[in-house]
Amino acid sequence: MTHAYSLYGLSVRSELALPELHRLSEGDWVDRPDVTVRLGRSDVPAGSSEDICLLPNGAGFRVPGVGSYSVAGGREIIVDPAAGAVEANVRLYLLGSAMGLLLHQRGVLPLHANAIDIDGTAFAFMGPPGAGKSTLAAYFNQYGARVLADDVCAVTLGSDGWAWIGPGLPRVRLWRNTLAALELEPGDYPRSYAGDPGYDKFDVPLRPVQQKARQLGGVFILVSGDAPGIRSLGGAAAMNALVENIYRGSWAAVTGSLDRHWRRCLEIASSTPVFELEIQRDLAALPELVARMATFCRGLLDERIAKEGAGH
């Protein structure tokens, strides 16, 4: 039995059930999907680590106790689960690292970021692990804004010259203290990594979004600060911030996508405002910050509309 889904604007046909994804109705199935996921031997050498290795038809990696994954041509992922592996953990690395590798192969720019839909336009929030991206996304979700993607954003350049972001995984991963601040019960949600009670992160489903790409209206780099503040980045600073936040950036050179990713980052930095956003390590301050950011992003939209109107 096969299943059909949508992820990052790509059609996915999978032998594995992937309940985390947006399921396509039979009327939306395509004869030749963008991505095929199947079970089989991955050809990843025994002893390989999660860092990728080159294979005759692509590249792959192995996760101890979970399985190995090989990705070919930006179109096919072969999943080879380890004996006794928890199915949820197999899907975790399939939809994370393996899909990230596939995006690299396709030349799609994967940013380590989340994206929020504000009035039909995407705004991306980037930063290293622990910067607060997912926490901020969860507060935006409670504020009423739709979350397009968490952890990984797939960015493409349209014929109009603008950057576009397709909907990602409809869930957000949160630590126990964030759940408590949002008045959510950990027992209501599965752990992000099953079978490890010491890993106190949980998958919280998000409200569904329309499965269409949104134009990217702005990018924010999260940094820790004593008080919230926004500083515009331009030129090389904006470009470097984007490059530094490519998801698994070291894989770009292995997959031959590095030059293309650099050009995409340059094009985005040239057409899209990029900011440094200081946020406090205080969950109680986030509701006010989210409201302020929503207002700020709407101001950016108004500026863009005014400029486009003046250009005509």
C-alpha positions in Angstrom: 0.0 0.0 0.0 1.2 3.5 -0.8 0.3 6.8 0.6 0.4 10.3 -0.9 1.4 13.5 0.9 2.5 17.1 0.3 5.6 18.6 1.9 7.5 21.8 1.0 5.3 22.0 -2.1 6.5 18.6 -3.3 4.2 15.6 -3.9 5.4 12.6 -1.9 4.5 8.9 -2.6 5.5 6.7 0.3 5.4 3.0 1.3 5.5 4.2 4.9 2.5 5.9 6.5 3.6 9.4 7.4 0.9 10.7 9.7 2.9 13.9 10.4 2.3 15.1 6.8 -0.6 16.7 4.9 -2.3 13.8 3.2 -3.4 14.2 -0.4 -6.8 13.0 -1.5 -6.9 10.5 -4.3 -8.0 13.2 -6.7 -4.8 15.1 -6.0 -2.4 12.1 -6.6 0.0 12.5 -9.5 1.3 9.8 -11.8 4.9 10.8 -11.2 5.4 12.3 -7.7 8.3 14.6 -7.0 9.5 12.3 -4.2 9.2 8.6 -3.7 9.9 6.9 -0.3 10.3 3.2 -0.1 11.6 0.5 2.1 14.7 -1.4 1.1 18.5 -1.8 1.4 20.0 1.6 1.6 23.6 0.7 0.6 25.0 2.8 3.4 28.1 1.0 4.7 28.0 -0.5 8.1 29.7 1.7 10.7 28.7 5.0 8.9 27.5 7.8 11.2 24.8 10.4 10.7 27.3 12.5 8.7 26.6 11.6 5.1 28.6 9.4 2.8 28.6 9.3 -1.0 26.9 6.4 -2.7 26.9 5.2 -6.3 23.5 6.8 -6.9 23.5 9.6 -4.4 24.3 9.9 -0.7 23.2 8.5 2.6 23.7 8.2 6.3 23.1 5.8 9.2 21.6 6.5 12.6 22.5 3.9 15.3 19.4 2.1 16.6 17.2 3.8 14.0 18.3 2.8 10.5 20.0 4.0 7.4 18.8 6.3 4.6 19.9 6.7 1.0 18.8 9.6 -1.1 19.1 9.6 -4.9 18.7 12.4 -7.5 16.5 14.6 -5.2 13.7 12.2 -6.1 14.0 9.0 -4.1 14.6 8.1 -0.4 15.2 4.5 0.6 14.6 3.7 4.2 16.3 0.7 5.8 15.1 0.5 9.5 17.3 -1.0 12.1 16.1 -4.2 13.8 13.6 -3.2 16.6 13.7 0.5 15.7 10.7 2.6 16.9 8.7 3.6 13.9 8.3 7.1 15.1 12.1 7.5 15.3 12.5 6.1 11.8 10.0 8.8 10.5 11.8 11.5 12.6 15.1 11.1 10.6 13.2 10.5 7.3 11.3 13.8 7.6 14.3 15.6 9.0 17.8 14.8 7.8 16.8 12.6 4.8 14.4 15.2 3.5 17.0 17.9 4.1 19.5 15.9 2.1 16.9 15.5 -0.7 16.3 19.3 -0.8 20.1 19.8 -1.1 20.1 17.5 -4.1 17.2 19.3 -5.7 19.0 22.6 -5.3 16.2 23.9 -3.1 17.6 26.1 -0.3 16.9 24.6 3.1 17.2 27.1 5.9 17.4 26.2 9.5 14.4 28.3 10.3 10.6 28.4 10.9 8.2 30.4 8.9 5.1 32.3 10.0 2.2 33.2 7.7 1.1 36.8 8.4 -1.6 38.1 6.1 -0.7 35.6 3.4 3.1 36.4 3.5 5.8 34.3 5.0 8.3 35.6 7.6 11.2 33.4 8.5 12.9 33.2 12.0 16.4 31.7 12.0 19.0 30.9 14.5 21.2 28.1 16.0 19.7 25.3 18.1 18.4 26.7 21.3 17.8 30.2 19.9 14.1 29.9 20.5 12.7 29.4 17.0 10.2 26.8 17.9 9.2 28.5 21.1 8.5 31.7 19.2 6.5 29.8 16.6 4.4 28.2 19.3 3.5 31.6 20.6 2.7 32.9 17.2 0.4 29.9 16.8 -1.4 30.8 20.0 -1.5 34.4 18.9 -3.5 33.3 15.8 -0.9 33.4 13.1 -0.4 30.2 11.0 3.0 28.4 11.3 4.1 27.4 7.8 7.1 25.4 8.8 9.2 24.6 11.9 13.0 23.8 12.0 13.4 23.6 8.2 12.2 26.0 5.5 12.4 25.1 1.8 13.1 28.3 -0.1 12.8 28.6 -3.9 13.2 31.6 -6.2 10.2 32.3 -8.4 10.3 33.7 -11.9 9.1 37.0 -10.3 12.5 37.3 -8.5 11.0 36.8 -5.1 11.7 34.1 -2.6 8.9 31.6 -1.8 8.4 29.2 1.1 6.4 26.0 0.8 4.5 24.5 3.8 6.6 22.2 6.0 5.8 19.8 8.8 2.6 20.8 10.6 4.1 20.4 14.0 6.4 22.3 16.4 8.8 20.7 18.9 8.8 22.1 22.4 10.6 21.6 25.7 8.6 20.7 28.8 9.0 24.2 30.3 7.6 25.8 27.2 4.5 23.5 27.3 4.0 24.6 30.9 4.1 28.2 29.9 1.6 27.6 27.2 -0.6 25.7 29.6 -0.2 22.5 27.6 0.1 19.0 29.2 3.2 17.0 28.2 1.1 13.8 28.5 -1.1 14.9 25.6 1.8 14.9 23.1 4.4 12.3 21.9 8.1 12.8 22.7 10.1 14.0 19.7 12.4 11.0 20.2 10.5 8.0 21.4 12.0 5.7 24.0 14.3 8.3 25.7 12.6 9.7 28.9 15.5 12.0 29.4 14.8 13.8 26.1 12.1 16.2 27.3 11.0 17.6 24.0 7.5 17.0 22.6 5.8 17.2 19.2 2.8 19.6 19.2 0.6 19.5 16.1 -0.3 22.8 14.4 -3.4 24.1 12.7 -3.4 23.1 9.1 -2.5 25.6 6.4 -3.3 25.9 2.7 -0.8 23.8 0.7 0.6 26.6 -1.4 3.8 28.6 -1.2 4.0 32.1 0.3 6.2 34.9 -0.7 8.9 35.6 1.7 8.4 39.1 3.2 11.3 39.2 5.7 13.9 37.3 7.6 14.8 37.6 11.3 18.0 36.2 12.9 17.3 35.4 16.6 20.0 36.5 19.1 19.8 36.6 22.9 19.5 40.0 24.5 18.4 41.8 27.7 15.5 43.6 25.9 13.8 43.0 22.6 15.2 45.0 19.7 15.4 44.9 15.9 18.4 45.9 13.8 18.4 45.9 10.0 21.2 43.9 8.3 22.4 44.7 4.9 24.9 43.6 2.3 27.4 41.1 3.4 26.0 40.8 6.9 22.6 39.7 5.6 24.2 37.3 3.1 26.4 35.7 5.7 23.5 35.3 8.1 21.6 33.4 5.5 24.6 31.2 4.6 25.3 30.4 8.2 21.7 29.2 8.7 21.6 26.7 5.8 20.3 23.5 7.2 23.1 21.0 7.5 25.3 23.4 5.5 28.2 21.0 5.3 26.1 18.7 3.1 25.9 21.4 0.4 29.4 20.8 -0.8 29.0 17.0 -0.8 25.8 17.3 -2.9 27.2 19.9 -5.3 24.6 22.5 -4.3 26.9 24.9 -2.5 27.3 27.4 -5.4 23.6 27.4 -6.1 22.8 27.9 -2.4 25.2 30.9 -2.2 23.6 32.5 -5.2 20.2 32.0 -3.6 21.3 33.6 -0.4 22.7 36.5 -2.3 19.4 36.9 -4.2 17.3 36.7 -1.1 19.6 39.2 0.8 19.2 41.6 -2.2 15.4 41.4 -2.5 14.2 40.7 1.1 14.8 42.7 4.3 16.9 40.8 6.8 17.0 41.8 10.5 18.7 40.8 13.7 16.0 40.2 16.4 17.1 40.3 20.1 14.8 38.2 22.3 14.8 37.7 26.0 15.2 34.3 27.7 11.9 35.0 29.4 8.8 33.1 28.3 6.6 35.6 30.0 7.8 38.3 27.7 7.0 36.4 24.5 3.3 37.2 24.1 4.1 40.9 23.9 7.0 40.3 21.6 4.8 38.2 19.2 2.2 41.0 19.1 4.9 43.6 18.3 6.5 41.4 15.6 3.1 40.9 13.9 2.7 44.6 13.8 6.2 45.1 12.5 5.8 42.5 9.8 2.5 44.1 8.6 4.4 47.4 8.4 6.9 45.7 6.1 4.1 44.5 3.9 2.7 48.0 3.7 6.1 49.3 2.7 6.4 46.7 0.0 2.9 47.5 -1.4 3.7 51.2 -1.4 7.0 50.6 -3.3 5.4 48.3 -5.8 2.6 50.9 -6.3 5.2 53.7 -6.8 7.0 51.5 -9.4 4.0 51.5 -11.6 
